[in-house]
Amino acid sequence: MRTIARKAGATLGDEMEAAVWTALAILAAMSFGTLFYLGARIDGLGARLDARIDSFAERMDAGFARVDSRFDHIEERFDALTARLDAHLDRHAG
């Protein structure tokens, strides 16, 4: 390793070493920037996906509520038919 104290005149090797370290620093900065940018994009997409899933779940719940109300109505009609059938059988069985 070279020492911190340098000679008065810079050599070509020192200039190339500085250029290499500069290139590495720029590459590292770009890599970290890209990493944080992509992380933010992924978080944004995750939030949008969560919103869409919640919206879909609400629509499904509304659809199931409609189906439940229709089954309740059909159940009421069956109960009424059962009562009529029981009354009819009571009239003829007695």
C-alpha positions as CSV (number, residue, x, y, z in Angstrom):
1,M,0.0,0.0,0.0
2,R,1.2,3.5,-0.6
3,T,1.6,5.9,2.1
4,I,-0.5,9.1,2.5
5,A,2.5,11.3,2.1
6,R,3.3,11.6,-1.6
7,K,6.2,12.9,-3.5
8,A,6.0,16.3,-5.0
9,G,5.5,15.0,-8.6
10,A,2.5,12.8,-9.4
11,T,3.2,9.8,-11.5
12,L,1.0,8.1,-14.1
13,G,0.3,5.3,-11.7
14,D,-1.0,7.7,-9.1
15,E,-3.3,9.4,-11.7
16,M,-4.6,6.0,-12.8
17,E,-5.2,4.9,-9.3
18,A,-7.2,8.0,-8.6
19,A,-9.2,7.4,-11.8
20,V,-9.9,3.8,-10.8
21,W,-11.1,4.9,-7.3
22,T,-13.3,7.6,-8.8
23,A,-14.8,5.1,-11.2
24,L,-15.5,2.7,-8.4
25,A,-17.1,5.4,-6.3
26,I,-19.3,6.5,-9.2
27,L,-20.3,2.8,-9.8
28,A,-21.1,2.3,-6.1
29,A,-23.2,5.5,-6.0
30,M,-25.1,4.4,-9.0
31,S,-25.6,0.9,-7.6
32,F,-27.0,2.2,-4.3
33,G,-29.2,4.8,-6.1
34,T,-30.6,2.1,-8.4
35,L,-31.2,-0.2,-5.4
36,F,-33.1,2.5,-3.5
37,Y,-35.0,3.6,-6.6
38,L,-36.1,0.0,-7.3
39,G,-37.1,-0.5,-3.7
40,A,-39.3,2.6,-3.8
41,R,-40.9,1.4,-7.1
42,I,-41.6,-2.1,-5.6
43,D,-43.1,-0.5,-2.5
44,G,-45.3,1.7,-4.7
45,L,-46.5,-1.3,-6.8
46,G,-47.1,-3.3,-3.6
47,A,-49.3,-0.5,-2.3
48,R,-51.3,-0.3,-5.6
49,L,-51.7,-4.1,-5.5
50,D,-53.0,-4.0,-1.9
51,A,-55.5,-1.3,-2.9
52,R,-56.8,-3.4,-5.8
53,I,-57.0,-6.5,-3.7
54,D,-59.0,-4.6,-1.1
55,S,-61.3,-3.3,-3.8
56,F,-61.8,-6.8,-5.2
57,A,-62.5,-8.2,-1.7
58,E,-65.2,-5.5,-1.1
59,R,-66.8,-6.4,-4.5
60,M,-66.8,-10.1,-3.6
61,D,-68.3,-9.4,-0.2
62,A,-71.1,-7.4,-1.8
63,G,-71.7,-10.2,-4.2
64,F,-71.9,-12.8,-1.4
65,A,-74.3,-10.5,0.5
66,R,-76.6,-10.5,-2.5
67,V,-76.4,-14.3,-2.8
68,D,-77.1,-14.6,0.9
69,S,-80.2,-12.4,0.6
70,R,-81.5,-14.4,-2.3
71,F,-81.0,-17.7,-0.4
72,D,-82.8,-16.1,2.6
73,H,-85.7,-15.2,0.3
74,I,-85.8,-18.8,-1.2
75,E,-85.7,-20.2,2.4
76,E,-88.7,-18.0,3.3
77,R,-90.6,-19.4,0.2
78,F,-89.8,-23.0,1.2
79,D,-91.0,-22.3,4.7
80,A,-94.3,-20.9,3.4
81,L,-94.7,-24.0,1.1
82,T,-93.9,-26.3,4.0
83,A,-96.6,-24.6,6.1
84,R,-99.1,-24.9,3.2
85,L,-98.3,-28.5,2.7
86,D,-98.6,-29.3,6.4
87,A,-102.0,-27.5,6.5
88,H,-103.2,-29.5,3.4
89,L,-102.1,-32.8,4.9
90,D,-103.8,-32.0,8.2
91,R,-107.0,-31.3,6.4
92,H,-107.0,-34.6,4.5
93,A,-105.4,-36.8,7.2
94,G,-108.0,-35.9,9.9
